[in-house]
Amino acid sequence: MRAPRAAWRERVRALQRETYTLALAARHPRTPWYARLWVALVVGYALCPLDLVPDFVPVLGQLDDLLLVPLGILVAIRLIPPPVLAECRQQARQTMDAGSTSAVRVATLAVAAIWFAVLVLVAWLLGRHLRG
């Protein structure tokens, strides 16, 4: 029997690989537009600083993250054509096994930068509206 810590690390690594697979599939030319849009929405929601139900609400705050994000990932996987998904999974496995996770970090930083820009824009527009 594996140690709980090793099993936990393995699950986290599998989730990272599946997330990277979705990022690759979203850029794949044979992925339909609606699957790309769905992947963008799921990733945006997962990395969004605002939640549907705030995390400080007991139980429900954590449940939305534990249910909505995995369900969104499952739907995204079903929307992507199986040959494209298999190709992207193979590419993700090779990249992550080689130790190159910089692409995952760059994608995460890009999404965070977009959210930051949106928040700055909203604050600027709100400030203009309140002054004027």
N, C-alpha and C positions, 0 to 999 in steps of 0.2 A: 504494500500500500504506500502511495506517495505521501510525502509530508504535505500538510495543508498549505504551507507557504509556497511550495513548488507548484501545486495544483493551481493556486491563485495566480502565480506569475504566468503559468501556461495559458490560463483563460484571458488574462490581460493582453498577452502577446497575440492570441488568436483574435481578440477584438480589434487590436491595432492593425493586424493584417487585413481583417475584413473591412475596416474603415479605409485603409489605403487602397484596397481593391475597389471600393466604391468611388474613390477619388479618381482612380485610373479609368474606371468604366465611364465616369461622367465626361471624360475628355476623349473617349474612344469614338471614332467617326461612325461606327455602326450602332451606337446607342441611340435609341429614339429620343426626340426632344422632350417628351413628357417624363421619361425616366431621368433625364438630366435635370429637369426642373424639380422633380421629387427629391433627388439626391441633394440638390442645393438647399431645398427647404429643410430636409432632415438635418443636414450638417449645420445650417444656419440656426435651427432651433437648438441643437445640441450645444453649440458654442455661444448662443445668445446669452447676454448677461441678464435678460429679463425672461421670466418663466410664465407660462399660462397660469399656474398656481405658484405663488411665491414659496420658497423653501422654508420660510419660518412658520408656515401653516403646518401644524403637527400632522404627520402621516401623509396627508394629501400632497404636501409640497415635495416630498421625496418620491411619492408614487407616480407623479406625472413624468418625472425623469426616468424612473425605472420601467415604466410601461410604454410611454409615447415614443421615446427614442428607439428602443429595440423593435417595436412594432413598425416604426418608420423604416428602419433598416431592413426588416423582413419584406415589407412592401417594395422597397427599392430593389432588392435582390430579385423579386419576382418580375419586376418590370424590365429588367435588363435581359437581353437574349442570352440563353445558356452558353453558346459558343464564346460570346464576348466576355461573359462572366468567368468562364474557365480560363480564357487567355489572360485576363486581368489578375485572376487569383495566382496564376503561375508567375506572372511578372512581379506581383507583390511579394510572393514567397521568395523569389530569387533576390530581389532587392533587399528585403529585410534579413535574409540569411547571410547576405554579403556584408551586413552591418551598416548599410547606407539608409539611415532614417532621416536624412536631411530634407528629402522631398516632403515627408510628413510634417516636419517642423515648419517648412516654408509655407505649406498649405494652411496650417494652423495659424501662423502669423498673418497670412493674407486675410483670412476670415476675421481675425481679431482686429486688423487694421480697418477693414471695411466697417465693422460694427462701431469702432471708435469714430470713424469719419461720419457715420450716420448720426451718432450721438452728438458730435460737435455741430453738425448741421442743424439738428433739431434744437439744440441749445441756442444757436445763433438766431434761428428763425423765431424762437420763442422770445428771445431778448428783444429782437426788432419789433415784434408784435406788442410786447408789453410797454416799450418805450414810445411807440408811435401811435 
